[in-house]
Amino acid sequence: MSDTDILSNQQLHDYLEELPHWREIPGAIAAVFQTRTSAAAIELFSDIAGAAEMDNHHPDVDWRYNRLFVSTTSHDAGGAITARDIALASKISERAEALGAKPRVDLIGAVEIGIDTDDPAAIAAQWAAGLGYKVQEDGSLADPDHRKPAIWFQQTATPNENRLHLDIWNPYSESAKVLDALKEQGVAIDEQYAPGFYVATDRQGNRFCLCTEADR
């Protein structure tokens, strides 16, 4: 298998079994590391940059005080996950452990915007133009700098009047806490598509989906 080959769902699942700090999010794998101080976070950031330069494969890193939010994907493979991402993730975890950084799987997550439509092709370019996004091969839209939420089009012959909804991604291992918090707030939860996703409806009928990597 080449380092540039896209991993199947099963291959990715098997690799992540050996990478407990990492979880799958849409189009990437992600981890969060917390250090004792901001200076230690910068040191880890530097180590990550060094590993990336050695591999010529660069992750996205968001530094927030003593936490680093890291994700990696293979842009030259259409934003899919390859063996290069697994190798880089392993090196990043090794450097994090060497510096005593704490993995924070509970902070891993992502948000996408879903748009119900009976004709995705009719509106995709309009949304891309307004946001400065790129149209992906699968028809979804992505921020070229990977800072803003991705947008995807849910094709349906009977779109709701309220056509926008959020897809909130959390690791399956952390989803129970989120579901419990929502139920305490009286949010209605439809579990017919679980564990892949749960449809949540608030008191005014607005909906969002809680998505996990399970049962893909």
C-alpha positions in Angstrom: 0.0 0.0 0.0 1.3 3.4 -1.0 1.5 6.3 1.6 -0.7 8.3 -0.8 -3.5 5.7 -1.1 -6.7 6.7 0.6 -7.5 4.6 3.6 -10.7 2.6 3.6 -13.1 3.0 6.6 -11.8 -0.3 8.1 -8.2 0.6 7.6 -8.7 3.9 9.3 -10.5 2.3 12.1 -7.7 -0.2 12.6 -5.0 2.5 12.5 -6.9 4.7 15.0 -7.1 1.7 17.4 -3.3 2.2 17.8 -3.6 6.0 18.2 -5.7 6.7 21.3 -5.2 10.4 21.2 -6.8 10.8 17.7 -10.4 10.6 16.4 -11.9 10.9 13.0 -13.7 14.1 12.0 -15.1 14.9 8.5 -12.2 14.7 6.1 -9.4 14.5 8.7 -8.2 13.0 11.9 -7.9 15.3 14.9 -6.4 15.5 18.4 -6.2 18.1 21.2 -3.2 18.4 23.6 -3.1 20.4 26.8 0.2 21.5 28.3 0.9 23.0 31.7 1.8 26.4 30.4 1.5 28.5 27.2 5.3 28.2 26.8 5.1 24.5 26.8 2.3 24.6 24.1 4.6 26.7 21.9 7.4 24.2 22.4 5.1 21.4 21.3 3.9 23.5 18.4 7.6 23.9 17.3 8.1 20.1 17.6 5.0 19.5 15.5 6.4 21.9 12.9 9.7 20.1 12.8 8.0 16.7 12.3 5.8 18.2 9.5 8.9 19.6 7.8 10.7 16.3 7.9 7.7 14.5 6.4 6.8 17.3 4.0 3.2 16.9 5.2 1.7 19.7 7.2 -1.2 19.5 9.7 -3.5 22.4 10.7 -2.7 23.6 14.2 -4.7 26.0 16.3 -2.9 27.3 19.4 -5.2 28.5 22.2 -3.2 29.4 25.4 -2.0 26.0 26.7 -3.9 23.9 24.2 -3.2 22.8 20.6 -6.0 21.7 18.4 -4.4 19.6 15.6 -5.9 18.0 12.5 -4.3 16.3 9.5 -5.6 15.3 6.1 -4.0 14.8 2.6 -5.0 17.7 0.5 -3.4 16.2 -2.6 -5.7 13.2 -2.2 -8.8 15.3 -2.3 -8.9 16.0 1.4 -9.0 12.3 2.3 -7.0 10.5 5.0 -3.9 8.5 3.9 -1.1 6.6 5.6 0.9 9.8 5.7 -1.6 11.3 8.1 -1.4 8.2 10.3 2.4 8.4 10.4 2.4 12.1 11.2 -0.2 11.7 13.9 1.9 9.0 15.5 5.0 11.3 15.6 2.9 14.2 17.0 1.6 12.0 19.8 5.2 10.9 20.6 6.3 14.5 20.9 3.3 15.4 23.0 4.0 12.5 25.4 7.6 13.4 25.7 6.6 17.0 26.8 4.1 15.7 29.3 1.1 17.1 27.3 -2.3 15.8 28.2 -4.5 14.5 25.4 -8.0 16.0 25.5 -10.2 13.7 23.4 -13.3 15.4 25.0 -12.4 18.6 23.1 -12.2 17.1 19.7 -15.0 18.2 17.4 -16.1 20.0 14.2 -19.1 21.8 12.9 -20.6 21.6 9.4 -23.5 23.5 7.9 -26.1 21.4 6.1 -28.4 22.9 3.5 -31.5 20.9 2.4 -32.1 21.3 -1.3 -33.7 19.4 -4.2 -31.0 20.7 -6.6 -27.5 21.1 -5.0 -25.9 22.1 -8.4 -28.2 25.1 -8.7 -26.9 26.8 -5.6 -23.4 25.4 -4.7 -21.5 27.9 -6.8 -23.5 30.8 -5.4 -22.6 29.8 -1.8 -19.0 29.3 -2.9 -18.8 32.7 -4.4 -20.3 34.4 -1.4 -18.0 32.7 1.1 -14.9 32.4 -1.0 -15.1 28.6 -0.6 -14.0 25.9 -3.0 -16.4 23.3 -4.4 -15.1 19.9 -3.5 -15.3 16.7 -5.7 -18.2 15.4 -3.6 -20.1 18.7 -4.1 -19.6 20.1 -0.6 -17.9 23.4 0.0 -14.7 24.0 2.0 -12.8 27.1 3.2 -9.4 27.0 1.4 -7.7 28.0 4.7 -9.7 25.4 6.8 -10.9 28.0 9.3 -14.6 28.3 8.7 -17.3 25.5 8.9 -17.6 23.3 5.8 -21.0 23.3 4.0 -22.7 20.3 2.5 -25.9 19.9 0.6 -28.5 17.3 1.7 -30.4 16.5 -1.4 -34.1 15.8 -0.8 -37.2 16.1 -2.9 -39.1 17.7 0.0 -36.8 20.2 1.7 -38.0 21.8 4.9 -38.9 25.5 5.0 -36.0 25.9 7.4 -33.3 24.5 5.1 -30.2 25.2 7.2 -29.1 22.9 10.0 -25.8 22.3 11.9 -23.9 19.0 12.0 -22.0 18.9 15.2 -19.3 16.3 15.3 -18.0 14.7 18.5 -16.1 11.5 19.1 -18.6 8.6 19.8 -16.7 8.0 23.0 -17.8 11.5 24.2 -21.3 11.6 22.7 -23.2 10.3 25.7 -22.3 13.3 27.8 -23.6 15.7 25.1 -26.8 13.7 24.7 -27.4 13.7 28.5 -26.9 17.5 28.6 -29.4 18.0 25.8 -32.0 15.7 27.4 -31.7 17.6 30.7 -32.5 20.8 28.7 -35.7 19.2 27.2 -34.3 18.8 23.7 -36.1 16.0 21.7 -33.6 13.4 20.5 -34.5 11.1 17.5 -32.1 8.1 17.7 -33.3 6.1 14.7 -30.0 6.8 12.9 -27.8 6.2 15.9 -24.9 5.8 16.5 -24.0 7.5 13.3 -26.0 10.6 14.1 -28.8 11.8 16.3 -31.4 14.4 15.3 -32.0 17.0 18.0 -35.0 19.3 17.9 -35.2 22.4 20.2 -38.4 23.9 21.7 -39.0 26.0 18.6 -38.6 23.2 16.1 -35.1 24.0 15.0 -33.0 21.0 14.3 -29.3 20.0 14.4 -27.5 16.7 14.1 -25.1 15.2 16.6 -22.7 13.2 14.4 -20.1 10.6 15.4 -17.6 8.5 13.5 -19.4 5.3 14.5 -21.4 3.1 12.1 -20.1 4.9 9.0 
